[in-house]
Amino acid sequence: MSKARGVDEPTAYALLQQHSDGDSTMQTFIERYIEQGKQQGMELGLARGRQEGRQEGQTVVLLRQIERKFGPPSEAVRQRIAGADAETILQWSDRILTAQSLDGLLH
């Protein structure tokens, strides 16, 4: 259930039912409610995009470190790293400093 400045959807719907379609106050409320929803959607999208960008960057750095330390990674290793979650990539990035082998790094 979404909220707009403390007004939940059922309350907003009830208010809309009480006022005529031509009421400028309700029209302004509706426009603000819609605009707030759009803004929240954009903010959520930007946050997700930033998170995906950070994770992609961490993946690129880890693959580069692997290549420098152990040689070019196989396609299977690349896919495994690309499919890993952010926490796992972070753990591997820490572990590469002391890992003696690629197998030891990823397990």
C-alpha positions as CSV (number, residue, x, y, z in Angstrom):
1,M,0.0,0.0,0.0
2,S,1.7,3.3,-1.1
3,K,1.4,6.5,0.8
4,A,1.5,10.1,-0.2
5,R,2.3,12.5,2.7
6,G,0.6,10.3,5.2
7,V,-2.5,9.6,3.0
8,D,-2.9,6.0,2.1
9,E,-4.6,4.7,-1.1
10,P,-8.0,3.8,0.5
11,T,-8.2,7.3,2.1
12,A,-7.2,9.0,-1.1
13,Y,-9.8,6.9,-3.0
14,A,-12.5,7.8,-0.4
15,L,-11.6,11.5,-0.8
16,L,-11.9,11.3,-4.5
17,Q,-15.4,9.7,-4.2
18,Q,-16.6,12.5,-2.0
19,H,-15.7,15.3,-4.4
20,S,-16.8,16.1,-7.9
21,D,-14.5,15.5,-10.9
22,G,-14.3,19.3,-11.5
23,D,-13.1,20.2,-8.0
24,S,-9.8,22.1,-8.5
25,T,-8.7,21.2,-4.9
26,M,-9.1,17.5,-5.6
27,Q,-7.5,17.9,-9.1
28,T,-4.4,19.5,-7.4
29,F,-4.3,16.7,-4.9
30,I,-4.5,14.1,-7.6
31,E,-1.7,15.8,-9.6
32,R,0.5,16.0,-6.5
33,Y,-0.2,12.4,-5.6
34,I,0.7,11.2,-9.1
35,E,3.8,13.4,-9.2
36,Q,5.0,12.1,-5.9
37,G,4.5,8.5,-7.2
38,K,6.6,9.3,-10.3
39,Q,9.3,10.9,-8.1
40,Q,9.4,7.9,-5.8
41,G,9.6,5.6,-8.9
42,M,12.5,7.6,-10.4
43,E,14.4,7.6,-7.1
44,L,14.0,3.9,-6.7
45,G,15.1,3.4,-10.3
46,L,18.2,5.6,-9.8
47,A,19.1,3.7,-6.6
48,R,18.9,0.4,-8.3
49,G,20.9,1.7,-11.2
50,R,23.6,2.9,-8.9
51,Q,23.8,-0.4,-7.1
52,E,24.0,-2.3,-10.4
53,G,26.7,0.0,-11.6
54,R,28.7,-0.5,-8.4
55,Q,28.4,-4.2,-8.6
56,E,29.4,-4.2,-12.3
57,G,32.5,-2.1,-11.4
58,Q,33.4,-4.5,-8.6
59,T,33.1,-7.4,-11.0
60,V,35.4,-5.8,-13.6
61,V,38.0,-5.0,-10.9
62,L,37.9,-8.6,-9.5
63,L,38.2,-10.1,-13.0
64,R,41.2,-7.8,-13.7
65,Q,42.8,-8.8,-10.4
66,I,42.3,-12.5,-11.2
67,E,43.9,-12.1,-14.6
68,R,46.9,-10.3,-13.1
69,K,47.4,-12.9,-10.4
70,F,46.3,-16.2,-11.9
71,G,46.1,-15.5,-15.7
72,P,43.1,-15.0,-17.9
73,P,40.0,-16.5,-16.3
74,S,37.9,-19.1,-18.2
75,E,34.5,-18.3,-19.5
76,A,33.0,-20.4,-16.7
77,V,34.8,-18.3,-14.1
78,R,33.7,-15.1,-15.8
79,Q,30.1,-16.3,-15.7
80,R,30.3,-17.4,-12.1
81,I,31.6,-14.0,-11.1
82,A,29.1,-12.1,-13.2
83,G,26.3,-14.1,-11.6
84,A,27.5,-13.6,-8.0
85,D,25.8,-11.2,-5.6
86,A,27.5,-8.1,-4.2
87,E,28.5,-9.6,-0.9
88,T,30.2,-12.6,-2.6
89,I,32.1,-10.4,-4.9
90,L,33.3,-8.3,-1.9
91,Q,34.4,-11.5,-0.1
92,W,36.3,-12.7,-3.2
93,S,37.9,-9.2,-3.6
94,D,39.2,-9.5,0.0
95,R,40.3,-13.1,-0.4
96,I,42.3,-12.5,-3.6
97,L,45.0,-10.8,-1.5
98,T,45.9,-14.1,0.2
99,A,44.5,-16.7,-2.2
100,Q,47.2,-19.1,-3.5
101,S,45.0,-20.4,-6.4
102,L,41.9,-19.5,-8.3
103,D,40.1,-22.5,-6.9
104,G,41.0,-21.3,-3.3
105,L,39.7,-17.9,-4.1
106,L,36.3,-18.9,-5.3
107,H,35.6,-21.6,-2.8
